[in-house]
Amino acid sequence: MELKNYIAGEWVEGELQTMPIINPATGEHLGTVPLSTKTEIDAAVQAAKKAQKEWALLPAPKRADYLYEIGFKLKEKKEYLAQILTKEMGKVIEEARGEVQEGIDMALYMAGEGRRLFGETAPSELANKFAMSVRAPIGVVGLITPWNFPIAIATWKSFPAIVAGNTFVWKPSNETPMMAYELAKIFEEVGLPKGVANVVFGTGPTIGTAMIEHPDVRVISFTGSTATGSKVAELGGKHLKKISLEMGGKNAVIVMDDADVDLAVQGIVWSAFGTAGQRCTACSRIIVHRDVKEELEEKLLKEMRAITIGNGLDPDVKVGPVINRQALEKINHYVQLGKQEGATLLTGGHILTKAPYDKGFYFEPTVFTNVSPNMIIAQEEIFGPVVSIIEIDSLEQAIEVNNGVRFGLSSSIFSRNVNTIFKAQQLLDTGIVYVNAGTTGAEIHLPFGGTKGTGNGHRDSGQAALDVYTEWKSVYVDYSGTLQRAQIDT
Ligand code: NAD
């Protein structure tokens, strides 16, 4: 499949260089993606700008009708999309179906916002005067997304943007362009007016930069690594853009001495090794009370023996490949570093090289123990199926270890004590806290994002996402027929 850009409602051919799309489970060549330039970004931004005036004037409930149609199409194509997602990205088919479902949920939820988009009314301090605030669209927004949730994250960003009356240019990751292509086809199929949604493929440094620097792009919504996000923030700040950043994590599960250890182990296995550890919310640290550490390690090793690794299209497989060779090498580098730092390798630790794994990019689910909180493997985002066990002996220490990293996305605590649980949810410095569940599993109607190195104060998902794509406009209507001066005339 040779992909094309989607600009102004047309599939645009170009004399562009291309890059192969590879199935990480098998090494199979799935197609090619064009590597666009500033010229294509210019064309897409112009199309979005032209469409935006009319789009913003369409009543929000009518804009929302398109989102309902998009949601129904996603539902109709759920299995088809999930199969492509697994082939392109590698996550197991059950998770791929869940990701498409997230897009469906987001479409229907944000369509509902078309009949809300609530503002406020307030009493005026002057007689015969009315005061209100409304959410106004901003204009053309630029979306930059990663490969690990290629459809869900695109829906978190594009759906609130369009229901609020903006148009957008989206630069997906080159690792997963087929999902972007399929979503663009859906935009076309539901008859979204030309220019409202534009998809341009290419590299971050070339077209991401061109989008951030473009004078007609007012907002950049980025999800990706903290290293890239800080470059986006720097360039966007220089051009005075509104920048929303959702970045990396170093998420922990805390297991207290009164926890249900069996349940904690299930939560850990799901959140550390699901999606081969390539979720921004993946559990990368287990902070365990010394009284239950041995029990937890035994039960974790037992549970891990049941993990099947392989091509995610096989419904029995629980852990698929990682995205590419570079990722495999990065994970291996951290594992070697962990050994050098003096952590004990409890299980795993190898790239799988023998058949049937030799054509794809597979890493063994890996557990380190006796890890101290300041080791590099306990501080940096590894983004693979590797987890580190850190021993603590109090809730205070657990919180200190949890918060002692530069990221702040997700945290989890297993305990049966209501006081412990409430104290923890208050003190854990992360944007998301789970109690008696692993570190993953966000629902689309709550805000999604994190503190410190994970974000810059904005949120995807939920109503909070609307804050990224709208400006507050305060409107004063004076019907007194006289000049009334605020603060002066009483
Ligand atoms: P990445 O930072 O390498 O790339 C993200 C996107 O930015 C891609 O589309 C890429 O092409 C683009 N890009 C690269 N350089 C750029 C530049 N100079 N200017 C503009 N754009 C540029 O991240 P990735 O490897 O695709 O994704 C994995 C990362 O994403 C992990 O760190 C993960 O934690 C994070 N993530 C965060 C969340 C969240 O909501 N917090 C969700 C999913 C993934």
Residues whose N, C-alpha, C, O or C-beta is under 5 A from the ligand:
A	BS01	NAD	I144 T145 P146 W147 K171 P172 S173 G202 T203 G204 P205 G208 T209 T223 G224 S225 T226 T228 K231 E246 M247 G248 G249 C280 T454
